[in-house]
Amino acid sequence: MTEDATTGDAPITLLIVDDHPVVRDGLRGMFESAPGFRVLGEARDGVEAVSLAAGLDPDVILMDLRMPGGGGVDAIRALARTGARAKVLVLTTYDTDSDTLPAIEAGATGYLLKDAPREELFTAVRAASEGRTVLSPAVASRLVSAVRTPRAPGNEPLSAREREVLALVAKGTSNREIARELFISEATVKTHLTHLYAKLGVKDRAAAVAVAYDRGILG
């Protein structure tokens, strides 16, 4: 690995994961123009990210969450299972409880929103590479609130995506068909089902649909 000419230290290596080419290009340009960083590659979804991480072995993975073909949370779990060395820093536009909590629980080292200033992002990547937790103020506030006032099982609201999955389940759609309809992986469908089961306080598809109709979530 080459050393950074400015600091004399090895640069922090990065893998950028986002389904939007413009975002990937922007992040690559930002980091390549700053001393102390080196972008090793880009991935358009979580599945590709896991595959590339195995070969590139980056220090930090900048991970979007909602991506057709494989979401960020599933990728974070897969990286943890494979024992990947990389630290995952989530960089997304979503800061809802249904996004932040699963990502942190899956093993993300940090969580930033895409409106973070340039220098804040650089600082976050440096911190993540050292294994330090980095959270945007909005996300930190949500996590503190979740810890202090945990929701009773079955009372947490469903996310928009979970509602979409539930509506298709109510129509008798299989996981494979749901994945095709929503342009996500079957693994992501199963993750959404697991989350919405927990939120509704049920254990299977039929009970989920029944409870959803009873509460007015469907119909």
Sequence and secondary structure as in RCSB ss.txt:
>XXXX:A:sequence
MTEDATTGDAPITLLIVDDHPVVRDGLRGMFESAPGFRVLGEARDGVEAVSLAAGLDPDVILMDLRMPGGGGVDA
IRALARTGARAKVLVLTTYDTDSDTLPAIEAGATGYLLKDAPREELFTAVRAASEGRTVLSPAVASRLVSAVRTP
RAPGNEPLSAREREVLALVAKGTSNREIARELFISEATVKTHLTHLYAKLGVKDRAAAVAVAYDRGILG
>XXXX:A:secstr
    TTTSS  EEEEEE S HHHHHHHHHHHHTSTTEEEEEEESSHHHHHHHHHHH  SEEEE S  TTS HHHH
HHHHHHTT   EEEEEES  SHHHHHHHHHHT SEEEETTS HHHHHHHHHHHHTT  EE HHHHHHHHHHHHS 
  TT S   HHHHHHHHHHHTT  HHHHHHHHT  HHHHHHHHHHHHHHHT SSHHHHHHHHHHTTS  
